[in-house]
Amino acid sequence: MAKTAAFPNKGRRVKEYALAEGAAFLMGAAVVVAAGEADEAGADPAAIAGFALHDAGAMPHVDRVLIAKAEDGSTFFMEGDRAPTQADIGESYGLIKDADGIWIVDTTEDTVTPAFIEDVDLTRGLFEVSIPAEYRQLAP
C-alpha cells in the first residue's frame, strides 16, 4: 500500500520556486534549491529546503513548484519505514524515498539524520518531524 506524502504541520511557510529542468518528483518530496531552482534531494539528503506541496509540473505554470520550507519552528507529518512509537520522540533519523517515490522517515539511518522526531501520531501512524538547523538549506 502506498504511503502518505509528507505534509506541513506547524510553522507553515510556503514559497514558490522555479522548477529545475527535468525535475520529476511527487508531492511530499524532500526538495533542494540551487540557483533559484527546486529539485528533488538526493539519497540521504544532508540539506533540505523543504517539502514539495504538489507533484513536479502540476501547477498551471508547469515550470514552478510550491514548497513548505524547513525552518525554525516548522514541522511536517511523515510516514516511516515502520510504525512510530513513543520511544521515537527526541530521536533523529534519516529520510529515504520508498519504491513508490514517497519520502519517508528511515529509522535505520543513523549517520545522516535530518529528521528530528518532535512527536508521533500513533492513531494515524505518523512521525511529526522537524529539520534541525544544520540540515536546513535555506535561511529563514
Backbone hydrogen bonds, N-H to C=O, Kabsch-Sander energy under -0.5 kcal/mol:
donor,donor_aa,acceptor,acceptor_aa,energy
7,F,77,F,-1.9
9,N,75,T,-3.0
15,K,67,I,-2.3
17,Y,65,V,-2.7
18,A,36,G,-1.2
19,L,63,D,-3.0
20,A,38,A,-2.8
23,A,20,A,-2.2
28,G,52,A,-2.8
29,A,26,L,-1.8
31,V,50,G,-2.9
32,V,39,D,-2.9
34,A,37,E,-2.7
37,E,34,A,-2.0
38,A,18,A,-3.2
39,D,32,V,-2.5
41,A,30,A,-2.9
44,D,95,L,-0.5
48,I,135,Y,-2.6
49,A,31,V,-3.2
50,G,31,V,-1.2
51,F,68,A,-2.0
52,A,29,A,-2.3
53,L,66,L,-2.7
56,A,25,F,-2.6
58,A,55,D,-1.8
62,V,60,P,-1.0
64,R,61,H,-1.8
65,V,17,Y,-2.5
67,I,15,K,-2.7
68,A,51,F,-2.7
69,K,13,R,-2.9
69,K,67,I,-0.7
70,A,49,A,-2.6
71,E,69,K,-0.8
74,S,71,E,-2.0
75,T,10,K,-1.9
76,F,129,V,-2.5
77,F,7,F,-3.0
78,M,127,F,-2.4
79,E,4,T,-0.6
81,D,105,V,-1.8
88,D,85,T,-1.8
89,I,86,Q,-1.4
90,G,117,I,-3.1
91,E,88,D,-2.4
93,Y,115,A,-2.7
94,G,106,D,-1.8
96,I,104,I,-2.4
98,D,96,I,-0.5
98,D,102,I,-3.1
101,G,98,D,-2.1
104,I,96,I,-3.1
105,V,79,E,-2.4
106,D,94,G,-2.9
107,T,105,V,-0.8
109,E,106,D,-1.3
113,T,111,T,-0.7
115,A,93,Y,-2.6
116,F,114,P,-0.8
116,F,130,S,-2.6
117,I,91,E,-3.1
117,I,115,A,-0.5
118,E,116,F,-0.9
118,E,128,E,-2.7
119,D,128,E,-1.3
121,D,126,L,-3.1
122,L,120,V,-0.7
125,G,121,D,-1.4
126,L,121,D,-2.1
127,F,78,M,-3.4
128,E,119,D,-3.1
129,V,76,F,-3.5
129,V,127,F,-0.7
130,S,116,F,-2.4
135,Y,132,P,-2.4
136,R,132,P,-0.7
136,R,133,A,-1.0
137,Q,48,I,-2.3
